[in-house]
Amino acid sequence: MGQDKLLCLVRRHVAQARVQPTLSSEQVDLLFREPGILSGYRPSGQGFIYYFASILHIHNETINIWTHLVGFFLILYRWLSLLYDPSSSSDFLPVITAFSVCCLAYTFCSTLAHTLHSKSPGLHYLCFQIDYAGIGFYTLGCSIYVFYVSCYHQYFVTLRRYFLPSVVIMSATGCLCCCIAKLKYTRPYPFRRKLWQLFSFGTQTVLVFSLVLPRYVNCVSDPQCHLSSLSHHSNVVAFITTSVFFFSSHVPDKLIPGKVDIIGQGHQIFHVLCTVGTLLQFDTIVWDIKHYATMDMIPSTSAICLAMCSYLLLVICVINTLRPFVVDRIQKDLNFKTRLNNKLQ
């Protein structure tokens, strides 16, 4: 009897590993539809193994999964190469480690969300709450490295006592705003939802990178300084700005509906730009540690660990607090679907 059950289990898993059929946008619930994407959707209600096996199949989330899955391992490799590089400054290794862990968190959360969100409405909302938590980790990691290795020196002296608590709160608030926007609006999402997302994390990003702005001002006024000496920061800002455009616009998806269902989506381009931008940020950290950061900017390892743990605790509280609202949102979506079906009948 035990062998029969084992054989049945193996057969079921092998069947799930075969070519998986996909659905059109009209065949899936409104919750799972993306603007301009007309086909390539995975059916909901399958087992977890089905969705993990879908990583190796062709559908409209395949590239989204792989762009950040590959990014995860590229970031891991970059982190380990710096950890074991004898020329790396041990004083600033906590900054490199904090940024690396935060970047690994955002790529992992994104990969997980795009892999599993189609399983059910409840898991869909949970997956993207985790995804938003990952984005918050990324903004926290950016804040840490900018402050401790790239910040204008006078700003550093003024803000060093208040900076970490402030960015922890801002990152958690950004996660909360994105979660609220996801629950507040229904598909097709209005642009107001994007504004919630852009202003929540965007405000923090602008404030943090403004800590570097005086270096540009001083460089312009100094005849011996060339702006090319700050090109590492300029490149990062360029990639972040461009990625935000593709994230918020759904271009080219909306311009050519159905033509980029599998490859070429704006969100896929956003993922690629994020990954490349993140790798450039490692170069920025290394350059500024060697040429700009001073001994006064050496971070406290315990303070950074406390900040990251505090953020993690806050987002766990956010996700748990929003659980009743997720249940209510799912029920409202179900009621709307029932009323719509009754009208069609």
C-alpha positions in Angstrom: 0.0 0.0 0.0 2.8 2.4 0.9 4.5 1.7 -2.5 1.3 2.4 -4.3 1.0 5.8 -2.6 4.6 6.6 -3.3 4.2 5.6 -7.0 1.0 7.7 -7.3 2.8 10.7 -5.7 5.7 10.4 -8.1 3.4 10.1 -11.1 1.5 13.2 -10.1 4.7 15.2 -9.7 6.1 14.0 -13.0 2.8 15.0 -14.7 3.1 18.5 -13.2 6.7 18.8 -14.6 5.4 18.2 -18.2 4.5 21.1 -20.5 2.0 23.2 -18.6 -0.9 24.7 -20.5 -1.5 28.5 -20.2 -4.7 30.5 -20.3 -5.8 33.8 -21.9 -6.6 36.8 -19.8 -10.4 36.1 -20.2 -9.9 32.7 -18.7 -8.5 33.9 -15.4 -9.9 36.0 -12.6 -9.6 39.8 -12.9 -7.2 39.8 -9.9 -4.5 38.0 -11.9 -4.7 40.0 -15.2 -2.0 42.5 -16.2 -2.6 45.4 -18.6 -1.6 44.6 -22.1 -0.9 41.0 -21.3 -3.5 38.8 -23.1 -2.1 35.3 -22.8 0.4 33.1 -21.0 -1.4 33.0 -17.6 -1.1 30.0 -15.3 -4.2 28.4 -13.9 -5.0 29.0 -10.3 -5.8 26.3 -7.7 -2.9 24.0 -8.4 -0.4 22.6 -5.9 2.7 24.3 -4.8 4.9 21.9 -6.8 3.0 22.9 -9.9 4.0 26.5 -9.5 7.6 25.8 -8.5 7.8 23.5 -11.6 6.5 26.4 -13.7 9.8 28.1 -13.3 11.1 25.8 -16.0 8.1 26.4 -18.3 7.1 29.2 -20.7 4.4 31.6 -19.4 4.0 35.3 -18.9 5.9 35.2 -15.5 8.9 33.1 -16.6 11.1 36.1 -17.5 10.0 37.9 -14.3 11.0 34.9 -12.2 14.4 34.3 -13.9 15.5 38.0 -14.1 15.5 38.2 -10.3 16.5 34.6 -9.7 19.7 35.2 -11.8 20.0 38.5 -10.1 20.0 36.8 -6.7 23.0 34.7 -7.6 24.9 37.5 -9.2 24.4 39.6 -6.1 25.5 36.7 -3.9 28.6 36.2 -6.0 29.4 39.9 -5.8 29.0 39.9 -2.1 31.2 36.9 -1.5 33.9 38.2 -3.9 34.1 41.4 -1.8 34.1 39.5 1.5 37.1 37.4 0.5 38.9 40.2 -1.4 42.0 41.0 0.6 42.0 44.6 -0.6 38.5 45.2 0.9 38.4 47.4 3.9 37.3 45.4 6.9 36.0 48.5 8.6 33.2 48.9 6.0 32.4 45.2 5.6 29.2 45.7 7.7 27.9 48.2 5.1 28.7 45.8 2.2 27.1 42.9 4.1 24.0 44.9 5.0 23.5 46.1 1.4 24.1 42.6 0.1 21.6 41.0 2.5 19.0 43.6 1.6 19.5 43.1 -2.1 19.3 39.3 -1.7 16.1 39.8 0.2 14.4 41.9 -2.5 15.4 39.6 -5.4 14.3 36.5 -3.4 11.0 38.0 -2.4 10.3 39.1 -6.0 11.2 35.7 -7.3 8.9 34.0 -4.8 6.0 36.4 -5.5 6.1 36.0 -9.3 6.4 32.2 -8.8 3.5 31.6 -6.5 1.0 34.5 -6.7 -1.2 32.8 -9.3 -2.1 29.9 -6.9 -5.0 31.7 -5.1 -6.3 35.2 -4.2 -5.1 34.9 -0.6 -1.6 33.8 -1.7 -1.6 36.5 -4.4 -2.0 39.3 -1.8 0.4 37.7 0.6 3.1 37.2 -2.1 3.0 40.8 -3.1 3.0 42.0 0.5 6.2 40.0 0.8 7.4 41.5 -2.4 6.8 45.0 -1.0 8.7 44.1 2.1 11.6 43.1 -0.1 11.5 46.5 -1.8 11.6 48.1 1.6 14.7 46.0 2.4 16.3 47.3 -0.8 15.6 51.0 0.1 16.9 50.3 3.6 20.1 48.8 2.2 20.6 51.8 -0.2 20.1 54.2 2.7 22.7 52.4 4.8 25.4 52.4 2.1 24.7 55.9 0.9 24.9 57.3 4.4 28.0 55.4 5.6 30.2 55.6 2.5 28.9 58.3 0.2 27.2 60.9 2.3 28.4 64.5 2.2 30.6 64.8 5.3 28.8 67.7 7.0 25.5 66.0 6.6 26.9 62.8 8.1 28.0 64.6 11.3 24.6 66.2 11.6 22.4 63.2 10.9 24.4 60.2 12.4 22.3 60.0 15.6 18.9 60.0 13.8 19.5 58.5 10.4 19.0 54.7 11.0 15.8 55.0 13.0 14.4 57.4 10.4 15.1 55.2 7.3 13.8 52.1 9.1 10.5 53.9 9.7 10.4 55.2 6.1 11.1 51.8 4.7 8.3 50.2 6.8 6.0 53.0 5.9 6.7 52.4 2.2 5.9 48.8 2.6 2.6 49.7 4.4 1.6 52.2 1.7 2.1 49.7 -1.1 0.1 47.0 0.8 -2.7 49.5 1.4 -2.8 50.5 -2.2 -2.9 46.9 -3.3 -6.0 46.3 -1.1 -7.6 49.7 -1.7 -7.9 49.5 -5.5 -9.2 46.8 -7.7 -8.2 45.9 -11.3 -7.9 47.5 -13.7 -5.8 49.5 -11.2 -6.0 53.3 -11.5 -2.8 55.3 -11.8 -3.4 56.5 -8.2 -2.3 53.2 -7.0 1.1 53.7 -8.8 1.3 57.1 -7.1 1.0 55.4 -3.7 3.9 53.1 -4.6 6.1 55.7 -6.2 5.7 58.4 -3.5 6.1 55.9 -0.7 9.5 54.5 -1.7 10.3 57.3 -4.1 10.3 59.9 -1.4 12.8 57.9 0.7 15.0 57.3 -2.4 15.1 61.0 -3.3 15.9 62.0 0.3 18.7 59.5 0.7 20.4 60.3 -2.6 20.1 64.0 -1.8 22.8 63.3 0.8 25.2 63.0 -2.2 24.0 66.1 -4.0 26.4 68.6 -2.3 29.3 66.6 -3.7 28.1 67.5 -7.2 27.6 71.2 -6.2 31.1 71.3 -4.7 32.6 69.6 -7.7 31.0 72.1 -10.1 32.5 75.0 -8.1 35.9 73.4 -7.8 38.0 73.8 -11.0 40.2 70.8 -10.1 37.2 68.5 -9.8 35.5 66.7 -12.8 31.9 65.5 -12.7 33.2 62.3 -14.2 34.6 61.5 -10.7 31.0 61.1 -9.6 29.9 59.1 -12.6 29.4 56.0 -10.4 26.5 57.8 -8.6 25.2 59.3 -11.9 25.0 55.8 -13.5 23.0 54.4 -10.5 20.5 57.3 -10.6 20.1 56.9 -14.3 19.3 53.2 -14.0 16.9 53.8 -11.1 15.1 56.5 -12.9 14.7 54.5 -16.1 13.5 51.4 -14.1 10.8 53.5 -12.4 9.5 54.6 -15.8 9.1 51.0 -17.0 7.6 50.0 -13.6 5.0 52.7 -13.6 4.1 53.0 -17.3 3.5 49.3 -18.4 5.3 50.2 -21.6 5.5 48.6 -24.1 2.7 46.2 -22.9 -0.1 48.8 -23.2 1.2 50.1 -26.6 1.2 46.6 -28.3 -1.3 44.4 -26.3 -0.6 40.7 -26.7 2.7 41.2 -28.5 5.0 41.0 -25.4 3.1 38.4 -23.3 6.1 36.2 -22.9 9.1 38.4 -23.4 9.6 42.2 -23.6 7.2 43.3 -20.9 7.9 46.6 -19.2 8.0 44.8 -15.8 10.7 42.5 -17.2 12.7 45.4 -18.4 12.2 46.9 -14.9 13.7 43.8 -13.3 16.7 43.8 -15.6 17.4 47.5 -14.9 17.1 46.9 -11.2 19.6 44.0 -11.2 22.1 45.9 -13.3 21.6 49.0 -11.2 22.2 47.0 -8.0 25.5 45.5 -9.4 26.6 49.1 -10.2 25.8 50.1 -6.6 28.4 47.6 -5.5 31.0 49.3 -7.7 29.8 52.7 -6.1 30.3 51.3 -2.6 33.8 50.0 -3.4 34.9 53.3 -5.1 33.6 55.5 -2.3 35.2 53.4 0.4 38.6 53.7 -1.3 38.4 57.3 -2.3 35.8 59.2 -0.2 34.7 57.6 3.1 36.6 58.7 6.2 37.4 56.9 9.4 34.7 59.0 11.1 32.1 57.3 8.9 32.9 53.7 10.1 29.6 52.2 11.0 28.5 50.4 14.1 27.8 46.8 13.2 25.3 46.4 16.1 23.4 49.5 15.0 23.0 48.3 11.5 21.9 44.8 12.7 19.4 46.4 15.0 18.0 48.6 12.2 17.6 45.6 9.9 16.0 43.4 12.6 13.7 46.3 13.5 12.5 46.7 9.9 11.9 43.0 9.6 9.8 43.0 12.8 7.8 46.0 11.6 6.9 44.5 8.2 5.9 41.3 9.9 3.6 43.3 12.1 2.3 45.2 9.0 1.5 41.9 7.2 -0.2 40.3 10.2 -2.2 43.5 10.9 -3.5 43.6 7.3 -4.7 40.0 7.3 -8.3 40.8 8.2 -8.4 43.4 5.4 -7.0 40.8 2.9 -9.9 38.5 3.8 -12.4 41.3 3.4 -10.9 42.3 0.0 -11.1 38.7 -1.2 -14.7 38.4 -0.1 -15.6 41.7 -1.9 -13.9 40.4 -5.1 -15.8 37.2 -4.8 -19.1 39.0 -4.3 -18.3 41.2 -7.3 -17.5 38.1 -9.5 -20.8 36.5 -8.4 -22.9 39.5 -9.2 -21.1 39.8 -12.6 -21.8 36.2 -13.4 -25.5 36.6 -12.5 -25.8 39.5 -14.8 -24.2 37.6 -17.7 -26.7 34.7 -17.1 
